[in-house]
Amino acid sequence: MSVAPVESIPSLSSDLFYEILRRLDGATLASAACTCAALCSISKEESLWENVCSSMWPSTNREDVKSLISSVGGFRKFYADSFPLIVNKDVMEFHHNNYFEYPDDWTEAEYYGDVIESESISPSNFVSIVDIRFKEKPICSKVLLGIPNANGYDDWFYNCPFQIDILTYADSEGNNDGAVNLSISDGLPAITSMEREKKDGKLWKELSNGLRLSWIVVNRKIKQAANLSSWFPLGGQRHWPTDNDFVVRFGSILPAEEILPCQVVECILIMKFRVVHTELEGIQTSLKLTELSMQLEDMEGAHVNGRNSLHILKKALSCQRSKNYGDALESCHMYSKVQNELKKEKMRNENRLDRLCILSGIAAFMTFWYCVL
């Protein structure tokens, strides 16, 4: 069988190009677009990027999400905003003398942020698009319109610690589309008992290595999006708070300049699973997702309130990003290092203060008896 030679790429039909590009993932499609003018022109087709987003984030198959993406610039822009991970290299080595503290003369309005400015950042403009995979298989897709408990610019939301628990909100609103479970058929190892799991940790290793989380936040007003997750787990804790619970932590480091003195905050995304059945019960090992939440913490581990969180989320939508997972991981490790230095410095200061109080007490005691005698 003879094969007809191809004299040049432009001699191929655009339909053939389209069929080839339709089978590529996002990163490869973007690279192919840089090779020649013909591929660059065809790669601008929104249907190609819609297919890429649908494969990577199943939640984008929803009609309301498709309308949202179209309104903020289309699937190509959405992918460009959401695929790279947030990188914050502004986390500096901790020096106690350079650490910013809240000024004593700040008013309440200055501490919590200007009310007029906050009104321009409406909680209803934020949309969370969340997808979970286990061993490359989609197991959960959630979409949250707005921020729970923030309607009417409630002071309770603005002044209390910020937290979004998607599962709790979906249940309370009657939007729960079914419990999220993992079993042996999904790739979990068979667990005969929790006592054995505590020793070998097979289940915990499979969860840590297999779970992937994408938490994309979109602001409908400013038409920007960003993925706040690290995609891969950053850490976690097994058998907490009970023996049957596993907590897996994802997140990123977000900029907070001109919002908080610490300049950066940690976005913590929590995924909690509970062991429902073990092989000892005569039923296949299975887990149930019991929590999927987001919260923001400053350098000292304090929760950021709702008012400041809105400003931080808005700033995060335009911050630096990278397609290299190592860069995002480096930001998180640098933040942890600075945070640990802060904790050590605070402990040293507290120990100095304790010793000073003890010495002052001894000196006062001796002075008292010297005067008495």
Secondary structure, DSSP 8 states (H G I E B T S, - for coil): --------GGGS-HHHHHHHHTTS-HHHHHHHTTT-HHHHHHTT-HHHHHHHHHHH-GGGGSHHHHHHHHHTT-HHHHHHHHSSEE--TT-----GGG-----TT--HHHHH--HHHHHTS-GGGEEEEEEEEETTEEEEEEEEES-TT-TT--HHHHHSB-EEEHHHHHHHTT------EEEGGGT----S-HHHHHHH-HHHHHHHHHEEEEEEEEETTTTEEEE-S-BS--EEEES-SSTTEEEEEEEEEEE-TTT-TTSEEEEEEEEEEEEEE-GGGTS--EEEEEEEEEEEE-TTS-B-BHHHHHHHHHHHTTS-EES-HHHHHHHHHHHHHHHHHHHHHHHHHHHHHHHHHHHHHHHHHHHHHHHH-
